[in-house]
Amino acid sequence: SNALVTVPEVLWFDDTANVIVMSDCGTQSITLKQALMANALPLALAQDIGRGLGEFLARVHALGRTNPQFNAFFARNEEGKRLSALVTYGQLLSTLTDGSIPALADPPLGVSQRELVRIAEVVREADATMRTTRETVVMGDFWPGNVLISLEEKPVQGTDGPVLEIAKAYVIDWELVKTGLAGLDIAQFVAELQLIAEFKSDGRNAALSVRDTFLSAYRQAAGEAVDLGVARRALTHVGAHFVAWTPRVGWEGKEKVRETVRKGVDLLVESPEGTEEYVKNSILCRLLE
């Protein structure tokens, strides 16, 4: 109840009329993505929110691994499993081959046939596993746009003015919660933070601070549940996210978009069998501290 990161409280649910009434997150709430892109988050608060989100996600995943009833309930979300597999892995190969995205088509990105064959193997394995795994329960859409933070100014004795603090942070939009792979929740969040850091220089330091404290806190809270397999899965999914989403969501700078997609291709090819040293030299290094 005293955690920095929580969810809105459901006040009333009518399963006949399909109506939910839930608590409001506050009139001054903004998404974490908005705060980072507007450079509105001091580094100390970025560390607080990263730490809180890492602990929160680790608790969700721990519950999914240890509570059979919790796991079984969310295993029923078959549509969620299908959609999650489709929107990222279902469009990887077309993104790289059909020439429909101008930033990648002119000139062609130059992905080799060997790389395409390997990515096709990754797609088949990921799609099958995402639809069938009971590893844990995942939020399913864990990214900075689905974290609402309520900032407030508090007077502090002995200072010239008020100090900015985070009153609460809320994780919202749970329609894709289901049984799934812990590494994919981790990866989606980290990939989005990395994109902010790459494309919005003003928010870079805060985004990387959230990333690193998030990974460290998740690692500490999850303990032995985080192994090389989870880290490989997460790093592979970072690559998938870079390829599927970077050229589609309006990031500016054609060459930067192409560079990021190319990084995604490399991760898709190398990460599934990456060594511990490989992961420790990546953006997910803190996951294996």
Contacts in CASP RR format, 6 or more apart in sequence:
PFRMAT RR
TARGET T0000
AUTHOR 0000-0000-0000
METHOD contacts of the structure
MODEL  1
SNALVTVPEVLWFDDTANVIVMSDCGTQSITLKQALMANALPLALAQDIG
RGLGEFLARVHALGRTNPQFNAFFARNEEGKRLSALVTYGQLLSTLTDGS
IPALADPPLGVSQRELVRIAEVVREADATMRTTRETVVMGDFWPGNVLIS
LEEKPVQGTDGPVLEIAKAYVIDWELVKTGLAGLDIAQFVAELQLIAEFK
SDGRNAALSVRDTFLSAYRQAAGEAVDLGVARRALTHVGAHFVAWTPRVG
WEGKEKVRETVRKGVDLLVESPEGTEEYVKNSILCRLLE
3 52 0 8 1.000
3 55 0 8 1.000
3 56 0 8 1.000
4 48 0 8 1.000
4 49 0 8 1.000
4 52 0 8 1.000
4 166 0 8 1.000
4 168 0 8 1.000
4 169 0 8 1.000
5 49 0 8 1.000
5 52 0 8 1.000
5 53 0 8 1.000
5 54 0 8 1.000
5 55 0 8 1.000
5 56 0 8 1.000
5 147 0 8 1.000
5 168 0 8 1.000
5 169 0 8 1.000
5 170 0 8 1.000
5 171 0 8 1.000
6 56 0 8 1.000
6 168 0 8 1.000
6 169 0 8 1.000
6 170 0 8 1.000
6 171 0 8 1.000
7 170 0 8 1.000
7 171 0 8 1.000
7 172 0 8 1.000
7 174 0 8 1.000
8 22 0 8 1.000
8 23 0 8 1.000
8 24 0 8 1.000
8 25 0 8 1.000
8 170 0 8 1.000
8 172 0 8 1.000
9 22 0 8 1.000
9 23 0 8 1.000
10 20 0 8 1.000
10 21 0 8 1.000
10 22 0 8 1.000
11 21 0 8 1.000
11 22 0 8 1.000
11 23 0 8 1.000
12 19 0 8 1.000
12 20 0 8 1.000
12 21 0 8 1.000
13 19 0 8 1.000
13 20 0 8 1.000
13 21 0 8 1.000
14 20 0 8 1.000
25 148 0 8 1.000
25 150 0 8 1.000
25 168 0 8 1.000
25 170 0 8 1.000
25 172 0 8 1.000
26 150 0 8 1.000
28 150 0 8 1.000
28 151 0 8 1.000
28 152 0 8 1.000
29 148 0 8 1.000
29 149 0 8 1.000
29 150 0 8 1.000
29 170 0 8 1.000
30 40 0 8 1.000
30 148 0 8 1.000
30 149 0 8 1.000
30 151 0 8 1.000
31 144 0 8 1.000
31 145 0 8 1.000
31 146 0 8 1.000
31 147 0 8 1.000
31 148 0 8 1.000
31 149 0 8 1.000
32 41 0 8 1.000
32 49 0 8 1.000
32 144 0 8 1.000
32 145 0 8 1.000
32 147 0 8 1.000
32 148 0 8 1.000
32 149 0 8 1.000
32 169 0 8 1.000
32 210 0 8 1.000
33 143 0 8 1.000
33 144 0 8 1.000
33 145 0 8 1.000
33 147 0 8 1.000
33 192 0 8 1.000
33 196 0 8 1.000
34 40 0 8 1.000
34 145 0 8 1.000
35 41 0 8 1.000
35 149 0 8 1.000
35 151 0 8 1.000
35 206 0 8 1.000
36 46 0 8 1.000
36 144 0 8 1.000
36 193 0 8 1.000
36 196 0 8 1.000
36 200 0 8 1.000
36 203 0 8 1.000
36 206 0 8 1.000
36 207 0 8 1.000
36 210 0 8 1.000
37 196 0 8 1.000
37 200 0 8 1.000
37 202 0 8 1.000
37 203 0 8 1.000
38 202 0 8 1.000
39 202 0 8 1.000
39 203 0 8 1.000
39 206 0 8 1.000
40 151 0 8 1.000
41 49 0 8 1.000
41 206 0 8 1.000
41 210 0 8 1.000
42 164 0 8 1.000
42 206 0 8 1.000
43 205 0 8 1.000
43 206 0 8 1.000
43 209 0 8 1.000
45 151 0 8 1.000
45 164 0 8 1.000
45 165 0 8 1.000
45 166 0 8 1.000
46 205 0 8 1.000
46 206 0 8 1.000
46 207 0 8 1.000
46 209 0 8 1.000
46 210 0 8 1.000
46 213 0 8 1.000
47 209 0 8 1.000
47 210 0 8 1.000
47 213 0 8 1.000
48 166 0 8 1.000
48 213 0 8 1.000
49 147 0 8 1.000
49 149 0 8 1.000
49 166 0 8 1.000
49 169 0 8 1.000
49 210 0 8 1.000
50 209 0 8 1.000
50 210 0 8 1.000
50 211 0 8 1.000
50 213 0 8 1.000
50 214 0 8 1.000
50 217 0 8 1.000
51 213 0 8 1.000
51 214 0 8 1.000
51 216 0 8 1.000
51 217 0 8 1.000
52 169 0 8 1.000
52 214 0 8 1.000
52 217 0 8 1.000
53 147 0 8 1.000
53 169 0 8 1.000
53 171 0 8 1.000
53 189 0 8 1.000
53 210 0 8 1.000
53 214 0 8 1.000
53 217 0 8 1.000
54 213 0 8 1.000
54 214 0 8 1.000
54 215 0 8 1.000
54 217 0 8 1.000
54 218 0 8 1.000
54 221 0 8 1.000
55 217 0 8 1.000
55 218 0 8 1.000
55 221 0 8 1.000
56 171 0 8 1.000
57 139 0 8 1.000
57 142 0 8 1.000
57 185 0 8 1.000
57 186 0 8 1.000
57 189 0 8 1.000
57 218 0 8 1.000
58 217 0 8 1.000
58 218 0 8 1.000
58 221 0 8 1.000
58 222 0 8 1.000
58 225 0 8 1.000
59 221 0 8 1.000
60 137 0 8 1.000
60 138 0 8 1.000
60 139 0 8 1.000
61 136 0 8 1.000
61 137 0 8 1.000
61 138 0 8 1.000
61 182 0 8 1.000
61 185 0 8 1.000
61 222 0 8 1.000
61 225 0 8 1.000
62 136 0 8 1.000
62 221 0 8 1.000
62 222 0 8 1.000
62 225 0 8 1.000
63 70 0 8 1.000
63 137 0 8 1.000
64 70 0 8 1.000
64 71 0 8 1.000
64 74 0 8 1.000
64 136 0 8 1.000
64 137 0 8 1.000
64 179 0 8 1.000
65 71 0 8 1.000
65 135 0 8 1.000
65 136 0 8 1.000
65 225 0 8 1.000
70 137 0 8 1.000
71 134 0 8 1.000
71 136 0 8 1.000
71 137 0 8 1.000
71 179 0 8 1.000
74 137 0 8 1.000
74 177 0 8 1.000
74 178 0 8 1.000
74 179 0 8 1.000
75 134 0 8 1.000
75 178 0 8 1.000
75 179 0 8 1.000
77 176 0 8 1.000
77 177 0 8 1.000
77 178 0 8 1.000
77 179 0 8 1.000
78 131 0 8 1.000
80 140 0 8 1.000
80 175 0 8 1.000
80 176 0 8 1.000
80 178 0 8 1.000
81 130 0 8 1.000
81 131 0 8 1.000
81 178 0 8 1.000
81 179 0 8 1.000
81 180 0 8 1.000
82 131 0 8 1.000
83 176 0 8 1.000
84 130 0 8 1.000
84 140 0 8 1.000
84 176 0 8 1.000
84 178 0 8 1.000
84 184 0 8 1.000
85 126 0 8 1.000
85 127 0 8 1.000
85 130 0 8 1.000
85 131 0 8 1.000
87 244 0 8 1.000
88 237 0 8 1.000
88 240 0 8 1.000
88 241 0 8 1.000
88 244 0 8 1.000
88 245 0 8 1.000
89 122 0 8 1.000
89 123 0 8 1.000
89 126 0 8 1.000
89 127 0 8 1.000
89 130 0 8 1.000
89 240 0 8 1.000
89 244 0 8 1.000
90 123 0 8 1.000
90 127 0 8 1.000
90 244 0 8 1.000
91 244 0 8 1.000
92 119 0 8 1.000
92 122 0 8 1.000
92 123 0 8 1.000
92 240 0 8 1.000
92 243 0 8 1.000
92 244 0 8 1.000
92 268 0 8 1.000
93 116 0 8 1.000
93 119 0 8 1.000
93 120 0 8 1.000
93 123 0 8 1.000
94 100 0 8 1.000
95 101 0 8 1.000
95 104 0 8 1.000
95 243 0 8 1.000
95 244 0 8 1.000
95 247 0 8 1.000
95 248 0 8 1.000
95 261 0 8 1.000
96 104 0 8 1.000
96 109 0 8 1.000
96 111 0 8 1.000
96 116 0 8 1.000
96 119 0 8 1.000
96 243 0 8 1.000
96 261 0 8 1.000
96 265 0 8 1.000
97 111 0 8 1.000
97 116 0 8 1.000
99 105 0 8 1.000
99 108 0 8 1.000
101 247 0 8 1.000
101 248 0 8 1.000
103 247 0 8 1.000
103 254 0 8 1.000
103 257 0 8 1.000
103 258 0 8 1.000
104 247 0 8 1.000
104 257 0 8 1.000
104 258 0 8 1.000
104 261 0 8 1.000
109 258 0 8 1.000
109 261 0 8 1.000
109 262 0 8 1.000
109 265 0 8 1.000
111 265 0 8 1.000
115 265 0 8 1.000
115 268 0 8 1.000
115 269 0 8 1.000
118 268 0 8 1.000
118 269 0 8 1.000
119 265 0 8 1.000
119 268 0 8 1.000
119 269 0 8 1.000
122 236 0 8 1.000
122 240 0 8 1.000
122 268 0 8 1.000
122 272 0 8 1.000
125 272 0 8 1.000
126 236 0 8 1.000
126 237 0 8 1.000
126 240 0 8 1.000
129 181 0 8 1.000
130 180 0 8 1.000
130 181 0 8 1.000
130 184 0 8 1.000
133 179 0 8 1.000
133 180 0 8 1.000
133 181 0 8 1.000
134 179 0 8 1.000
134 180 0 8 1.000
135 179 0 8 1.000
135 180 0 8 1.000
135 181 0 8 1.000
135 182 0 8 1.000
136 179 0 8 1.000
136 180 0 8 1.000
136 181 0 8 1.000
136 182 0 8 1.000
137 177 0 8 1.000
137 178 0 8 1.000
137 179 0 8 1.000
137 180 0 8 1.000
138 177 0 8 1.000
138 178 0 8 1.000
138 179 0 8 1.000
138 180 0 8 1.000
138 181 0 8 1.000
138 182 0 8 1.000
138 184 0 8 1.000
138 185 0 8 1.000
139 171 0 8 1.000
139 174 0 8 1.000
139 176 0 8 1.000
139 177 0 8 1.000
139 185 0 8 1.000
140 176 0 8 1.000
140 177 0 8 1.000
140 178 0 8 1.000
140 180 0 8 1.000
140 184 0 8 1.000
140 185 0 8 1.000
140 188 0 8 1.000
141 173 0 8 1.000
141 174 0 8 1.000
141 175 0 8 1.000
141 176 0 8 1.000
141 188 0 8 1.000
142 171 0 8 1.000
142 185 0 8 1.000
142 188 0 8 1.000
142 189 0 8 1.000
143 188 0 8 1.000
143 189 0 8 1.000
143 192 0 8 1.000
144 189 0 8 1.000
144 192 0 8 1.000
144 193 0 8 1.000
144 196 0 8 1.000
144 210 0 8 1.000
145 192 0 8 1.000
146 171 0 8 1.000
146 172 0 8 1.000
146 173 0 8 1.000
147 169 0 8 1.000
147 170 0 8 1.000
147 171 0 8 1.000
147 172 0 8 1.000
148 169 0 8 1.000
148 170 0 8 1.000
148 172 0 8 1.000
149 166 0 8 1.000
149 168 0 8 1.000
149 169 0 8 1.000
149 170 0 8 1.000
150 166 0 8 1.000
150 167 0 8 1.000
150 168 0 8 1.000
150 169 0 8 1.000
150 170 0 8 1.000
151 164 0 8 1.000
151 165 0 8 1.000
151 166 0 8 1.000
151 167 0 8 1.000
152 164 0 8 1.000
152 165 0 8 1.000
152 166 0 8 1.000
152 167 0 8 1.000
153 162 0 8 1.000
153 163 0 8 1.000
153 164 0 8 1.000
153 165 0 8 1.000
154 162 0 8 1.000
154 163 0 8 1.000
154 165 0 8 1.000
155 161 0 8 1.000
155 162 0 8 1.000
155 163 0 8 1.000
156 162 0 8 1.000
156 163 0 8 1.000
181 233 0 8 1.000
182 222 0 8 1.000
182 225 0 8 1.000
182 230 0 8 1.000
182 233 0 8 1.000
183 230 0 8 1.000
183 231 0 8 1.000
183 233 0 8 1.000
183 234 0 8 1.000
183 237 0 8 1.000
184 233 0 8 1.000
184 234 0 8 1.000
184 237 0 8 1.000
186 215 0 8 1.000
186 218 0 8 1.000
186 230 0 8 1.000
186 234 0 8 1.000
186 284 0 8 1.000
186 287 0 8 1.000
187 233 0 8 1.000
187 234 0 8 1.000
187 235 0 8 1.000
187 236 0 8 1.000
187 237 0 8 1.000
187 238 0 8 1.000
187 239 0 8 1.000
187 240 0 8 1.000
187 241 0 8 1.000
187 284 0 8 1.000
188 237 0 8 1.000
188 241 0 8 1.000
189 214 0 8 1.000
190 211 0 8 1.000
190 214 0 8 1.000
190 215 0 8 1.000
190 234 0 8 1.000
190 238 0 8 1.000
190 283 0 8 1.000
190 284 0 8 1.000
191 237 0 8 1.000
191 238 0 8 1.000
191 239 0 8 1.000
191 241 0 8 1.000
191 242 0 8 1.000
191 245 0 8 1.000
192 241 0 8 1.000
193 207 0 8 1.000
193 208 0 8 1.000
193 210 0 8 1.000
193 211 0 8 1.000
193 214 0 8 1.000
194 207 0 8 1.000
194 211 0 8 1.000
194 238 0 8 1.000
194 283 0 8 1.000
195 242 0 8 1.000
195 245 0 8 1.000
195 246 0 8 1.000
195 251 0 8 1.000
195 260 0 8 1.000
196 203 0 8 1.000
196 204 0 8 1.000
196 207 0 8 1.000
197 203 0 8 1.000
197 204 0 8 1.000
197 207 0 8 1.000
197 208 0 8 1.000
197 211 0 8 1.000
198 204 0 8 1.000
198 256 0 8 1.000
198 260 0 8 1.000
199 251 0 8 1.000
199 252 0 8 1.000
199 253 0 8 1.000
199 256 0 8 1.000
200 207 0 8 1.000
211 283 0 8 1.000
212 286 0 8 1.000
215 284 0 8 1.000
215 285 0 8 1.000
215 286 0 8 1.000
215 287 0 8 1.000
216 286 0 8 1.000
216 289 0 8 1.000
218 226 0 8 1.000
218 287 0 8 1.000
219 226 0 8 1.000
219 286 0 8 1.000
219 287 0 8 1.000
219 288 0 8 1.000
219 289 0 8 1.000
226 287 0 8 1.000
226 288 0 8 1.000
228 276 0 8 1.000
228 279 0 8 1.000
228 288 0 8 1.000
230 287 0 8 1.000
231 279 0 8 1.000
231 284 0 8 1.000
231 287 0 8 1.000
231 288 0 8 1.000
232 271 0 8 1.000
232 272 0 8 1.000
232 273 0 8 1.000
232 274 0 8 1.000
232 279 0 8 1.000
234 284 0 8 1.000
234 287 0 8 1.000
235 267 0 8 1.000
235 271 0 8 1.000
235 274 0 8 1.000
235 279 0 8 1.000
235 282 0 8 1.000
235 283 0 8 1.000
235 284 0 8 1.000
236 267 0 8 1.000
236 268 0 8 1.000
236 271 0 8 1.000
236 272 0 8 1.000
238 264 0 8 1.000
238 267 0 8 1.000
238 271 0 8 1.000
238 283 0 8 1.000
238 284 0 8 1.000
239 263 0 8 1.000
239 264 0 8 1.000
239 265 0 8 1.000
239 267 0 8 1.000
239 268 0 8 1.000
239 271 0 8 1.000
240 264 0 8 1.000
240 268 0 8 1.000
242 260 0 8 1.000
242 261 0 8 1.000
242 263 0 8 1.000
242 264 0 8 1.000
242 267 0 8 1.000
243 261 0 8 1.000
243 264 0 8 1.000
243 265 0 8 1.000
243 268 0 8 1.000
246 257 0 8 1.000
246 260 0 8 1.000
246 261 0 8 1.000
247 257 0 8 1.000
247 261 0 8 1.000
251 257 0 8 1.000
251 260 0 8 1.000
267 282 0 8 1.000
270 278 0 8 1.000
271 278 0 8 1.000
271 279 0 8 1.000
271 282 0 8 1.000
276 288 0 8 1.000
279 285 0 8 1.000
279 287 0 8 1.000
279 288 0 8 1.000
280 288 0 8 1.000
END
